[in-house]
Amino acid sequence: MPDTNMAIAILFISFVGLLVIRMPISFTLAISSVLTALYLKIPLPTLFQRMVNGVQSFSLMAIPFFILAGEIMGQGGISNRLIKLANACVGWMRGGLAQVNILASMFFGGISGSAVADTSSIGAILIPMMNESGYDNDFSVAVTVTSSCQGVMIPPSHNMILFAMAAGGGVSIGQLFMGGLIPGILLGIALMIMTAVIAHKRNYPKGKHYTAKEFWKIFADAFLGLMTCLIIVGGVIFGWFTATESAAVAVVYAFIVTFFVYREIPLKQFGNILRKSLRTIAMVMALISTASMFGWLLAYLKIPTKATELLLGISSNRIVLLLLINLLCLVLGCIMDMGPLILILTPILLPVAQQLGMQSVQFGAMLILNLAIGLCTPPVGAALFAGCSIGKLKIEDATKACLPFYLMMILVLMLVTFIPQVSMLVPQLLMGA
C-alpha cells in the first residue's frame, strides 16, 4: 500500500521544484497532482473529473462577467472620469496628485476588482502626470502600485469568489464582498496618511480647489461609472441578484454606458475587448480546474487536518498562531501569484482559523488582504511589475520606495486579523452574518 507521507512529499517537492524552474502555475498544479496520483494508484480519470467539477459551478460564472465588465469600463473612458472625480475630492491637499491616485484606485477597484488592471489604467495616466508635476518617479510608482491593492478588497472582487469556492461553498459571496469593504477603505486611508506625511516632508505641490458647482458637474459625469459598483453590490446585498446575475447585469450596463453614453471608443473595439477578456478568463479557469484537482488531493491525503494539528502543536496562544499564519501567507505571497495561493491555502488554513475562533468571512478578508500585499512585493508581484513598466523604474528602486507603504498595509492587516468587527461589522448589519 502506498505510503501517505511519501505521497505528500511527492506532491509538495514536485510542486516547489516546478515553481523553481518557472513552470506556469496551472501546469505546476496539474503535473504535481498527476505524479502523486500515479504513486497512489488513483485512476487518472478521477483527477480529470475533479478538474471538470472544479469549473462546473454557477457561482464561478461571475468571474468571466466581472472580468469582461472591468475590461469594458477600463477601456471606455471611466478611468479618466474617476481620476477627475478624485481630483475634485482631494486634489487640493499637499501632494494632491498622490492622494488623487489613491482615491481613484479606490473608485476603480470597486469596478474592476483587479490590482493589475487598476495599476495599468490609473498608472498610465497619473504616473506621467505626477512626474511632470515634480513628484519623484519612485514615489509615483510606489503610490500607484500599493494603492491598487484596494481593488482586491473593495467589492466586487473575483478573488472573494475564488475564496468562497475554495472554502467549499460554506460562505456567502455577498457576505465576503461586504467583509472586504471596511478593510479596503481602511487600507486607502492608511496609504493616504503615509502619503500626506511624505508629501509634507518633500514639499510636493497642491492642486486647485474646485467650487461646489464644478464638483457636482464632475460627479455627475462620473456617476454612471460608479453606478456599476452600486448595481453589483446593492443587488447582492438586497437579494435582487445572485453574485453571478449581478455580474451579468454589470456587463450589460457597462456595455450600454461605454458605447452609447460615453462613446469614447467605437463599437468595433468591442471585439478587441472580448479577445483580451477571453485570454484572462482562460488563464483563470485553467487555474481553477487544476487547483481543484490539487485541492482534492490535499483533502485525500488529510493535509488540512495535519496542518491544523501541526500549527496547534506549535503553540496554544491564539495571537502567536495568527501571526504565524500571516507570516506564512506574506512569505508565500512574495513568491506565488494570488489566485493559486487562495485556492491552495484556503482548505489548509481555514480549519486552523476556525479552531482559533475566527469566522470564515474574517479569515477570507485577512487572507486576501495578506496576499494582496504580495501583488506589490518582489519577486513576482504582478502589480509591482506593471507599475515599474509604466514608470520605467527598476524593481529594486520601486521596492525601496514602497517600504513605508508596506508598513501601513501590514498595520491594516493586523487590524483585520485581531479585530473581528473590522471585517464583520458590515456583513452583520446588512446581511445578518
TORKOL-4160 file (C-alpha; in steps of 0.2 Angstrom, whole numbers, padded with zeros to 4 digits, m for minus):
433
<pt num="1" X="0000" Y="0000" Z="0000"/>
<pt num="2" X="0007" Y="0017" Z="m0005"/>
<pt num="3" X="0014" Y="0027" Z="0010"/>
<pt num="4" X="0005" Y="0043" Z="0013"/>
<pt num="5" X="0020" Y="0053" Z="0019"/>
<pt num="6" X="0029" Y="0049" Z="0003"/>
<pt num="7" X="0014" Y="0054" Z="m0007"/>
<pt num="8" X="0014" Y="0071" Z="0002"/>
<pt num="9" X="0032" Y="0073" Z="m0001"/>
<pt num="10" X="0030" Y="0069" Z="m0020"/>
<pt num="11" X="0015" Y="0082" Z="m0021"/>
<pt num="12" X="0025" Y="0096" Z="m0012"/>
<pt num="13" X="0043" Y="0093" Z="m0019"/>
<pt num="14" X="0037" Y="0092" Z="m0037"/>
<pt num="15" X="0026" Y="0107" Z="m0034"/>
<pt num="16" X="0040" Y="0118" Z="m0027"/>
<pt num="17" X="0053" Y="0110" Z="m0040"/>
<pt num="18" X="0042" Y="0115" Z="m0055"/>
<pt num="19" X="0039" Y="0133" Z="m0047"/>
<pt num="20" X="0058" Y="0135" Z="m0046"/>
<pt num="21" X="0061" Y="0131" Z="m0064"/>
<pt num="22" X="0047" Y="0144" Z="m0068"/>
<pt num="23" X="0034" Y="0132" Z="m0075"/>
<pt num="24" X="0017" Y="0141" Z="m0077"/>
<pt num="25" X="0007" Y="0138" Z="m0061"/>
<pt num="26" X="m0008" Y="0129" Z="m0070"/>
<pt num="27" X="0005" Y="0116" Z="m0077"/>
<pt num="28" X="0014" Y="0115" Z="m0060"/>
<pt num="29" X="m0003" Y="0111" Z="m0051"/>
<pt num="30" X="m0008" Y="0098" Z="m0064"/>
<pt num="31" X="0009" Y="0089" Z="m0065"/>
<pt num="32" X="0012" Y="0088" Z="m0047"/>
<pt num="33" X="m0006" Y="0081" Z="m0045"/>
<pt num="34" X="m0004" Y="0068" Z="m0058"/>
<pt num="35" X="0013" Y="0062" Z="m0051"/>
<pt num="36" X="0005" Y="0060" Z="m0034"/>
<pt num="37" X="m0010" Y="0051" Z="m0041"/>
<pt num="38" X="0001" Y="0039" Z="m0051"/>
<pt num="39" X="0011" Y="0035" Z="m0035"/>
<pt num="40" X="m0006" Y="0032" Z="m0025"/>
<pt num="41" X="m0013" Y="0022" Z="m0039"/>
<pt num="42" X="m0028" Y="0033" Z="m0041"/>
<pt num="43" X="m0035" Y="0032" Z="m0058"/>
<pt num="44" X="m0031" Y="0047" Z="m0069"/>
<pt num="45" X="m0049" Y="0049" Z="m0075"/>
<pt num="46" X="m0054" Y="0053" Z="m0056"/>
<pt num="47" X="m0042" Y="0068" Z="m0057"/>
<pt num="48" X="m0049" Y="0074" Z="m0073"/>
<pt num="49" X="m0067" Y="0073" Z="m0066"/>
<pt num="50" X="m0061" Y="0084" Z="m0052"/>
<pt num="51" X="m0054" Y="0096" Z="m0065"/>
<pt num="52" X="m0071" Y="0097" Z="m0073"/>
<pt num="53" X="m0081" Y="0098" Z="m0057"/>
<pt num="54" X="m0070" Y="0112" Z="m0052"/>
<pt num="55" X="m0077" Y="0124" Z="m0065"/>
<pt num="56" X="m0094" Y="0117" Z="m0066"/>
<pt num="57" X="m0101" Y="0130" Z="m0054"/>
<pt num="58" X="m0114" Y="0143" Z="m0057"/>
<pt num="59" X="m0106" Y="0155" Z="m0044"/>
<pt num="60" X="m0089" Y="0154" Z="m0055"/>
<pt num="61" X="m0098" Y="0161" Z="m0070"/>
<pt num="62" X="m0097" Y="0178" Z="m0061"/>
<pt num="63" X="m0079" Y="0178" Z="m0064"/>
<pt num="64" X="m0079" Y="0180" Z="m0083"/>
<pt num="65" X="m0093" Y="0193" Z="m0081"/>
<pt num="66" X="m0083" Y="0203" Z="m0069"/>
<pt num="67" X="m0068" Y="0202" Z="m0080"/>
<pt num="68" X="m0077" Y="0207" Z="m0095"/>
<pt num="69" X="m0086" Y="0222" Z="m0086"/>
<pt num="70" X="m0070" Y="0228" Z="m0079"/>
<pt num="71" X="m0062" Y="0227" Z="m0096"/>
<pt num="72" X="m0076" Y="0237" Z="m0105"/>
<pt num="73" X="m0076" Y="0251" Z="m0091"/>
<pt num="74" X="m0057" Y="0251" Z="m0091"/>
<pt num="75" X="m0056" Y="0255" Z="m0109"/>
<pt num="76" X="m0072" Y="0265" Z="m0111"/>
<pt num="77" X="m0067" Y="0282" Z="m0103"/>
<pt num="78" X="m0071" Y="0278" Z="m0085"/>
<pt num="79" X="m0053" Y="0279" Z="m0078"/>
<pt num="80" X="m0052" Y="0297" Z="m0084"/>
<pt num="81" X="m0069" Y="0302" Z="m0076"/>
<pt num="82" X="m0064" Y="0293" Z="m0059"/>
<pt num="83" X="m0047" Y="0302" Z="m0059"/>
<pt num="84" X="m0056" Y="0319" Z="m0062"/>
<pt num="85" X="m0068" Y="0315" Z="m0048"/>
<pt num="86" X="m0054" Y="0310" Z="m0036"/>
<pt num="87" X="m0045" Y="0326" Z="m0040"/>
<pt num="88" X="m0061" Y="0336" Z="m0036"/>
<pt num="89" X="m0061" Y="0327" Z="m0019"/>
<pt num="90" X="m0043" Y="0328" Z="m0013"/>
<pt num="91" X="m0033" Y="0336" Z="m0026"/>
<pt num="92" X="m0032" Y="0352" Z="m0016"/>
<pt num="93" X="m0021" Y="0344" Z="m0002"/>
<pt num="94" X="m0002" Y="0344" Z="m0001"/>
<pt num="95" X="0004" Y="0330" Z="m0013"/>
<pt num="96" X="m0014" Y="0331" Z="m0020"/>
<pt num="97" X="m0010" Y="0321" Z="m0036"/>
<pt num="98" X="m0004" Y="0306" Z="m0025"/>
<pt num="99" X="m0020" Y="0307" Z="m0015"/>
<pt num="100" X="m0030" Y="0308" Z="m0031"/>
<pt num="101" X="m0020" Y="0292" Z="m0036"/>
<pt num="102" X="m0026" Y="0283" Z="m0020"/>
<pt num="103" X="m0044" Y="0288" Z="m0021"/>
<pt num="104" X="m0045" Y="0285" Z="m0039"/>
<pt num="105" X="m0039" Y="0267" Z="m0036"/>
<pt num="106" X="m0052" Y="0265" Z="m0023"/>
<pt num="107" X="m0066" Y="0270" Z="m0035"/>
<pt num="108" X="m0059" Y="0260" Z="m0049"/>
<pt num="109" X="m0056" Y="0245" Z="m0038"/>
<pt num="110" X="m0075" Y="0245" Z="m0035"/>
<pt num="111" X="m0077" Y="0242" Z="m0054"/>
<pt num="112" X="m0063" Y="0231" Z="m0060"/>
<pt num="113" X="m0059" Y="0221" Z="m0044"/>
<pt num="114" X="m0041" Y="0219" Z="m0051"/>
<pt num="115" X="m0025" Y="0226" Z="m0044"/>
<pt num="116" X="m0016" Y="0224" Z="m0061"/>
<pt num="117" X="m0030" Y="0232" Z="m0071"/>
<pt num="118" X="m0030" Y="0247" Z="m0058"/>
<pt num="119" X="m0011" Y="0249" Z="m0059"/>
<pt num="120" X="m0012" Y="0249" Z="m0078"/>
<pt num="121" X="m0027" Y="0260" Z="m0080"/>
<pt num="122" X="m0024" Y="0273" Z="m0067"/>
<pt num="123" X="m0005" Y="0272" Z="m0068"/>
<pt num="124" X="m0004" Y="0275" Z="m0086"/>
<pt num="125" X="m0012" Y="0292" Z="m0083"/>
<pt num="126" X="m0006" Y="0298" Z="m0066"/>
<pt num="127" X="0012" Y="0292" Z="m0066"/>
<pt num="128" X="0017" Y="0303" Z="m0080"/>
<pt num="129" X="0006" Y="0317" Z="m0074"/>
<pt num="130" X="0014" Y="0316" Z="m0056"/>
<pt num="131" X="0032" Y="0316" Z="m0063"/>
<pt num="132" X="0028" Y="0331" Z="m0074"/>
<pt num="133" X="0022" Y="0340" Z="m0058"/>
<pt num="134" X="0038" Y="0337" Z="m0048"/>
<pt num="135" X="0035" Y="0321" Z="m0039"/>
<pt num="136" X="0049" Y="0308" Z="m0038"/>
<pt num="137" X="0046" Y="0294" Z="m0050"/>
<pt num="138" X="0049" Y="0281" Z="m0037"/>
<pt num="139" X="0036" Y="0289" Z="m0026"/>
<pt num="140" X="0024" Y="0290" Z="m0040"/>
<pt num="141" X="0026" Y="0271" Z="m0044"/>
<pt num="142" X="0025" Y="0266" Z="m0026"/>
<pt num="143" X="0009" Y="0275" Z="m0023"/>
<pt num="144" X="0001" Y="0268" Z="m0039"/>
<pt num="145" X="0006" Y="0250" Z="m0035"/>
<pt num="146" X="0002" Y="0249" Z="m0017"/>
<pt num="147" X="m0015" Y="0259" Z="m0019"/>
<pt num="148" X="m0020" Y="0247" Z="m0032"/>
<pt num="149" X="m0022" Y="0233" Z="m0019"/>
<pt num="150" X="m0038" Y="0241" Z="m0014"/>
<pt num="151" X="m0046" Y="0233" Z="m0029"/>
<pt num="152" X="m0045" Y="0215" Z="m0022"/>
<pt num="153" X="m0053" Y="0220" Z="m0006"/>
<pt num="154" X="m0067" Y="0233" Z="m0011"/>
<pt num="155" X="m0082" Y="0224" Z="m0019"/>
<pt num="156" X="m0084" Y="0216" Z="m0031"/>
<pt num="157" X="m0069" Y="0206" Z="m0031"/>
<pt num="158" X="m0067" Y="0189" Z="m0041"/>
<pt num="159" X="m0054" Y="0184" Z="m0028"/>
<pt num="160" X="m0068" Y="0183" Z="m0015"/>
<pt num="161" X="m0077" Y="0171" Z="m0027"/>
<pt num="162" X="m0061" Y="0160" Z="m0028"/>
<pt num="163" X="m0061" Y="0160" Z="m0009"/>
<pt num="164" X="m0079" Y="0155" Z="m0007"/>
<pt num="165" X="m0076" Y="0141" Z="m0019"/>
<pt num="166" X="m0060" Y="0135" Z="m0010"/>
<pt num="167" X="m0069" Y="0136" Z="0006"/>
<pt num="168" X="m0081" Y="0123" Z="0000"/>
<pt num="169" X="m0096" Y="0134" Z="m0003"/>
<pt num="170" X="m0100" Y="0136" Z="0015"/>
<pt num="171" X="m0098" Y="0155" Z="0015"/>
<pt num="172" X="m0109" Y="0168" Z="0006"/>
<pt num="173" X="m0101" Y="0178" Z="m0008"/>
<pt num="174" X="m0111" Y="0193" Z="m0003"/>
<pt num="175" X="m0105" Y="0192" Z="0015"/>
<pt num="176" X="m0087" Y="0191" Z="0008"/>
<pt num="177" X="m0090" Y="0206" Z="m0003"/>
<pt num="178" X="m0096" Y="0216" Z="0012"/>
<pt num="179" X="m0082" Y="0209" Z="0023"/>
<pt num="180" X="m0069" Y="0217" Z="0012"/>
<pt num="181" X="m0077" Y="0234" Z="0012"/>
<pt num="182" X="m0071" Y="0242" Z="0028"/>
<pt num="183" X="m0053" Y="0234" Z="0026"/>
<pt num="184" X="m0052" Y="0241" Z="0008"/>
<pt num="185" X="m0057" Y="0258" Z="0014"/>
<pt num="186" X="m0045" Y="0257" Z="0029"/>
<pt num="187" X="m0031" Y="0252" Z="0018"/>
<pt num="188" X="m0034" Y="0268" Z="0007"/>
<pt num="189" X="m0035" Y="0279" Z="0022"/>
<pt num="190" X="m0019" Y="0272" Z="0029"/>
<pt num="191" X="m0010" Y="0275" Z="0012"/>
<pt num="192" X="m0017" Y="0292" Z="0012"/>
<pt num="193" X="m0010" Y="0296" Z="0029"/>
<pt num="194" X="0008" Y="0290" Z="0024"/>
<pt num="195" X="0007" Y="0299" Z="0008"/>
<pt num="196" X="0002" Y="0315" Z="0017"/>
<pt num="197" X="0017" Y="0313" Z="0029"/>
<pt num="198" X="0029" Y="0310" Z="0014"/>
<pt num="199" X="0021" Y="0325" Z="0004"/>
<pt num="200" X="0024" Y="0337" Z="0018"/>
<pt num="201" X="0042" Y="0331" Z="0021"/>
<pt num="202" X="0046" Y="0333" Z="0002"/>
<pt num="203" X="0035" Y="0348" Z="m0001"/>
<pt num="204" X="0026" Y="0341" Z="m0015"/>
<pt num="205" X="0013" Y="0353" Z="m0024"/>
<pt num="206" X="m0005" Y="0356" Z="m0020"/>
<pt num="207" X="m0019" Y="0355" Z="m0033"/>
<pt num="208" X="m0033" Y="0368" Z="m0036"/>
<pt num="209" X="m0049" Y="0370" Z="m0026"/>
<pt num="210" X="m0065" Y="0366" Z="m0035"/>
<pt num="211" X="m0081" Y="0376" Z="m0032"/>
<pt num="212" X="m0096" Y="0366" Z="m0027"/>
<pt num="213" X="m0104" Y="0369" Z="m0045"/>
<pt num="214" X="m0088" Y="0362" Z="m0053"/>
<pt num="215" X="m0088" Y="0347" Z="m0041"/>
<pt num="216" X="m0106" Y="0342" Z="m0044"/>
<pt num="217" X="m0103" Y="0343" Z="m0063"/>
<pt num="218" X="m0088" Y="0332" Z="m0062"/>
<pt num="219" X="m0098" Y="0320" Z="m0050"/>
<pt num="220" X="m0112" Y="0319" Z="m0062"/>
<pt num="221" X="m0101" Y="0315" Z="m0076"/>
<pt num="222" X="m0093" Y="0300" Z="m0066"/>
<pt num="223" X="m0109" Y="0294" Z="m0058"/>
<pt num="224" X="m0114" Y="0282" Z="m0072"/>
<pt num="225" X="m0097" Y="0273" Z="m0070"/>
<pt num="226" X="m0099" Y="0272" Z="m0051"/>
<pt num="227" X="m0116" Y="0265" Z="m0053"/>
<pt num="228" X="m0108" Y="0249" Z="m0059"/>
<pt num="229" X="m0102" Y="0245" Z="m0042"/>
<pt num="230" X="m0118" Y="0250" Z="m0034"/>
<pt num="231" X="m0128" Y="0239" Z="m0046"/>
<pt num="232" X="m0117" Y="0224" Z="m0041"/>
<pt num="233" X="m0115" Y="0226" Z="m0023"/>
<pt num="234" X="m0133" Y="0233" Z="m0020"/>
<pt num="235" X="m0141" Y="0219" Z="m0030"/>
<pt num="236" X="m0132" Y="0206" Z="m0020"/>
<pt num="237" X="m0135" Y="0214" Z="m0003"/>
<pt num="238" X="m0154" Y="0217" Z="m0006"/>
<pt num="239" X="m0156" Y="0200" Z="m0013"/>
<pt num="240" X="m0161" Y="0206" Z="m0031"/>
<pt num="241" X="m0147" Y="0196" Z="m0039"/>
<pt num="242" X="m0135" Y="0182" Z="m0035"/>
<pt num="243" X="m0117" Y="0187" Z="m0037"/>
<pt num="244" X="m0117" Y="0179" Z="m0055"/>
<pt num="245" X="m0133" Y="0188" Z="m0060"/>
<pt num="246" X="m0126" Y="0204" Z="m0054"/>
<pt num="247" X="m0110" Y="0202" Z="m0064"/>
<pt num="248" X="m0120" Y="0198" Z="m0080"/>
<pt num="249" X="m0131" Y="0214" Z="m0077"/>
<pt num="250" X="m0115" Y="0224" Z="m0074"/>
<pt num="251" X="m0108" Y="0218" Z="m0091"/>
<pt num="252" X="m0124" Y="0224" Z="m0100"/>
<pt num="253" X="m0124" Y="0241" Z="m0090"/>
<pt num="254" X="m0106" Y="0243" Z="m0094"/>
<pt num="255" X="m0108" Y="0240" Z="m0112"/>
<pt num="256" X="m0123" Y="0252" Z="m0114"/>
<pt num="257" X="m0114" Y="0266" Z="m0104"/>
<pt num="258" X="m0097" Y="0264" Z="m0113"/>
<pt num="259" X="m0103" Y="0263" Z="m0131"/>
<pt num="260" X="m0119" Y="0273" Z="m0131"/>
<pt num="261" X="m0117" Y="0286" Z="m0117"/>
<pt num="262" X="m0098" Y="0290" Z="m0115"/>
<pt num="263" X="m0094" Y="0284" Z="m0133"/>
<pt num="264" X="m0076" Y="0287" Z="m0131"/>
<pt num="265" X="m0072" Y="0271" Z="m0141"/>
<pt num="266" X="m0081" Y="0264" Z="m0157"/>
<pt num="267" X="m0092" Y="0249" Z="m0156"/>
<pt num="268" X="m0079" Y="0239" Z="m0167"/>
<pt num="269" X="m0067" Y="0240" Z="m0152"/>
<pt num="270" X="m0078" Y="0228" Z="m0143"/>
<pt num="271" X="m0070" Y="0213" Z="m0152"/>
<pt num="272" X="m0053" Y="0218" Z="m0145"/>
<pt num="273" X="m0061" Y="0219" Z="m0128"/>
<pt num="274" X="m0068" Y="0202" Z="m0129"/>
<pt num="275" X="m0052" Y="0194" Z="m0135"/>
<pt num="276" X="m0042" Y="0202" Z="m0121"/>
<pt num="277" X="m0055" Y="0197" Z="m0108"/>
<pt num="278" X="m0055" Y="0179" Z="m0115"/>
<pt num="279" X="m0036" Y="0177" Z="m0113"/>
<pt num="280" X="m0038" Y="0182" Z="m0094"/>
<pt num="281" X="m0054" Y="0171" Z="m0092"/>
<pt num="282" X="m0045" Y="0156" Z="m0100"/>
<pt num="283" X="m0030" Y="0158" Z="m0088"/>
<pt num="284" X="m0041" Y="0160" Z="m0073"/>
<pt num="285" X="m0052" Y="0145" Z="m0077"/>
<pt num="286" X="m0037" Y="0134" Z="m0081"/>
<pt num="287" X="m0030" Y="0139" Z="m0064"/>
<pt num="288" X="m0046" Y="0135" Z="m0055"/>
<pt num="289" X="m0048" Y="0117" Z="m0064"/>
<pt num="290" X="m0030" Y="0112" Z="m0060"/>
<pt num="291" X="m0031" Y="0119" Z="m0042"/>
<pt num="292" X="m0047" Y="0109" Z="m0039"/>
<pt num="293" X="m0038" Y="0093" Z="m0043"/>
<pt num="294" X="m0023" Y="0098" Z="m0032"/>
<pt num="295" X="m0035" Y="0103" Z="m0018"/>
<pt num="296" X="m0044" Y="0086" Z="m0019"/>
<pt num="297" X="m0028" Y="0078" Z="m0017"/>
<pt num="298" X="m0024" Y="0089" Z="m0001"/>
<pt num="299" X="m0041" Y="0083" Z="0006"/>
<pt num="300" X="m0037" Y="0065" Z="0001"/>
<pt num="301" X="m0021" Y="0065" Z="0010"/>
<pt num="302" X="m0029" Y="0074" Z="0025"/>
<pt num="303" X="m0016" Y="0088" Z="0024"/>
<pt num="304" X="m0028" Y="0101" Z="0031"/>
<pt num="305" X="m0030" Y="0091" Z="0047"/>
<pt num="306" X="m0012" Y="0088" Z="0048"/>
<pt num="307" X="m0008" Y="0106" Z="0046"/>
<pt num="308" X="m0021" Y="0110" Z="0059"/>
<pt num="309" X="m0013" Y="0098" Z="0071"/>
<pt num="310" X="0005" Y="0104" Z="0067"/>
<pt num="311" X="0001" Y="0123" Z="0070"/>
<pt num="312" X="m0009" Y="0120" Z="0086"/>
<pt num="313" X="0006" Y="0109" Z="0092"/>
<pt num="314" X="0017" Y="0124" Z="0090"/>
<pt num="315" X="0008" Y="0135" Z="0102"/>
<pt num="316" X="m0009" Y="0136" Z="0111"/>
<pt num="317" X="m0008" Y="0155" Z="0110"/>
<pt num="318" X="m0020" Y="0162" Z="0098"/>
<pt num="319" X="m0010" Y="0178" Z="0094"/>
<pt num="320" X="0006" Y="0168" Z="0091"/>
<pt num="321" X="m0004" Y="0156" Z="0079"/>
<pt num="322" X="m0012" Y="0170" Z="0069"/>
<pt num="323" X="0004" Y="0179" Z="0067"/>
<pt num="324" X="0012" Y="0163" Z="0061"/>
<pt num="325" X="m0002" Y="0161" Z="0048"/>
<pt num="326" X="0000" Y="0179" Z="0042"/>
<pt num="327" X="0019" Y="0177" Z="0041"/>
<pt num="328" X="0017" Y="0161" Z="0031"/>
<pt num="329" X="0005" Y="0170" Z="0019"/>
<pt num="330" X="0016" Y="0185" Z="0017"/>
<pt num="331" X="0031" Y="0174" Z="0013"/>
<pt num="332" X="0021" Y="0164" Z="0000"/>
<pt num="333" X="0013" Y="0179" Z="m0007"/>
<pt num="334" X="0031" Y="0185" Z="m0012"/>
<pt num="335" X="0034" Y="0170" Z="m0022"/>
<pt num="336" X="0017" Y="0165" Z="m0029"/>
<pt num="337" X="0003" Y="0173" Z="m0038"/>
<pt num="338" X="m0013" Y="0177" Z="m0028"/>
<pt num="339" X="m0026" Y="0166" Z="m0036"/>
<pt num="340" X="m0017" Y="0150" Z="m0034"/>
<pt num="341" X="m0012" Y="0154" Z="m0016"/>
<pt num="342" X="m0031" Y="0157" Z="m0012"/>
<pt num="343" X="m0036" Y="0140" Z="m0019"/>
<pt num="344" X="m0021" Y="0131" Z="m0011"/>
<pt num="345" X="m0021" Y="0139" Z="0006"/>
<pt num="346" X="m0039" Y="0141" Z="0010"/>
<pt num="347" X="m0043" Y="0122" Z="0013"/>
<pt num="348" X="m0027" Y="0120" Z="0023"/>
<pt num="349" X="m0028" Y="0136" Z="0034"/>
<pt num="350" X="m0047" Y="0139" Z="0036"/>
<pt num="351" X="m0049" Y="0124" Z="0048"/>
<pt num="352" X="m0035" Y="0131" Z="0058"/>
<pt num="353" X="m0043" Y="0148" Z="0059"/>
<pt num="354" X="m0059" Y="0141" Z="0063"/>
<pt num="355" X="m0051" Y="0131" Z="0078"/>
<pt num="356" X="m0045" Y="0148" Z="0084"/>
<pt num="357" X="m0062" Y="0155" Z="0084"/>
<pt num="358" X="m0061" Y="0165" Z="0068"/>
<pt num="359" X="m0076" Y="0166" Z="0056"/>
<pt num="360" X="m0074" Y="0162" Z="0038"/>
<pt num="361" X="m0078" Y="0180" Z="0032"/>
<pt num="362" X="m0065" Y="0187" Z="0043"/>
<pt num="363" X="m0052" Y="0174" Z="0038"/>
<pt num="364" X="m0056" Y="0177" Z="0020"/>
<pt num="365" X="m0053" Y="0196" Z="0022"/>
<pt num="366" X="m0037" Y="0193" Z="0031"/>
<pt num="367" X="m0031" Y="0180" Z="0018"/>
<pt num="368" X="m0035" Y="0191" Z="0003"/>
<pt num="369" X="m0028" Y="0207" Z="0011"/>
<pt num="370" X="m0012" Y="0197" Z="0016"/>
<pt num="371" X="m0010" Y="0190" Z="m0002"/>
<pt num="372" X="m0014" Y="0207" Z="m0009"/>
<pt num="373" X="0002" Y="0214" Z="m0001"/>
<pt num="374" X="0011" Y="0200" Z="m0012"/>
<pt num="375" X="0005" Y="0209" Z="m0028"/>
<pt num="376" X="0016" Y="0223" Z="m0024"/>
<pt num="377" X="0032" Y="0214" Z="m0017"/>
<pt num="378" X="0046" Y="0206" Z="m0027"/>
<pt num="379" X="0050" Y="0194" Z="m0035"/>
<pt num="380" X="0033" Y="0190" Z="m0043"/>
<pt num="381" X="0022" Y="0205" Z="m0038"/>
<pt num="382" X="0011" Y="0207" Z="m0054"/>
<pt num="383" X="0006" Y="0225" Z="m0049"/>
<pt num="384" X="0024" Y="0230" Z="m0045"/>
<pt num="385" X="0029" Y="0224" Z="m0062"/>
<pt num="386" X="0015" Y="0234" Z="m0071"/>
<pt num="387" X="0019" Y="0249" Z="m0061"/>
<pt num="388" X="0038" Y="0248" Z="m0065"/>
<pt num="389" X="0035" Y="0245" Z="m0083"/>
<pt num="390" X="0024" Y="0261" Z="m0084"/>
<pt num="391" X="0036" Y="0271" Z="m0074"/>
<pt num="392" X="0052" Y="0264" Z="m0082"/>
<pt num="393" X="0059" Y="0261" Z="m0065"/>
<pt num="394" X="0070" Y="0247" Z="m0058"/>
<pt num="395" X="0061" Y="0234" Z="m0047"/>
<pt num="396" X="0073" Y="0237" Z="m0033"/>
<pt num="397" X="0071" Y="0256" Z="m0033"/>
<pt num="398" X="0052" Y="0254" Z="m0033"/>
<pt num="399" X="0053" Y="0241" Z="m0019"/>
<pt num="400" X="0063" Y="0253" Z="m0008"/>
<pt num="401" X="0050" Y="0267" Z="m0011"/>
<pt num="402" X="0036" Y="0255" Z="m0006"/>
<pt num="403" X="0043" Y="0251" Z="0011"/>
<pt num="404" X="0034" Y="0265" Z="0021"/>
<pt num="405" X="0018" Y="0259" Z="0012"/>
<pt num="406" X="0021" Y="0241" Z="0016"/>
<pt num="407" X="0021" Y="0246" Z="0034"/>
<pt num="408" X="0004" Y="0254" Z="0033"/>
<pt num="409" X="m0003" Y="0239" Z="0024"/>
<pt num="410" X="0003" Y="0227" Z="0037"/>
<pt num="411" X="m0004" Y="0238" Z="0051"/>
<pt num="412" X="m0021" Y="0237" Z="0042"/>
<pt num="413" X="m0018" Y="0218" Z="0041"/>
<pt num="414" X="m0016" Y="0217" Z="0060"/>
<pt num="415" X="m0032" Y="0226" Z="0062"/>
<pt num="416" X="m0041" Y="0214" Z="0051"/>
<pt num="417" X="m0033" Y="0199" Z="0060"/>
<pt num="418" X="m0036" Y="0204" Z="0078"/>
<pt num="419" X="m0052" Y="0215" Z="0077"/>
<pt num="420" X="m0066" Y="0205" Z="0070"/>
<pt num="421" X="m0078" Y="0219" Z="0068"/>
<pt num="422" X="m0067" Y="0227" Z="0055"/>
<pt num="423" X="m0072" Y="0214" Z="0043"/>
<pt num="424" X="m0088" Y="0208" Z="0051"/>
<pt num="425" X="m0097" Y="0224" Z="0055"/>
<pt num="426" X="m0105" Y="0227" Z="0038"/>
<pt num="427" X="m0110" Y="0209" Z="0034"/>
<pt num="428" X="m0118" Y="0209" Z="0052"/>
<pt num="429" X="m0128" Y="0225" Z="0049"/>
<pt num="430" X="m0133" Y="0222" Z="0031"/>
<pt num="431" X="m0134" Y="0203" Z="0029"/>
<pt num="432" X="m0136" Y="0196" Z="0047"/>
<pt num="433" X="m0119" Y="0187" Z="0046"/>
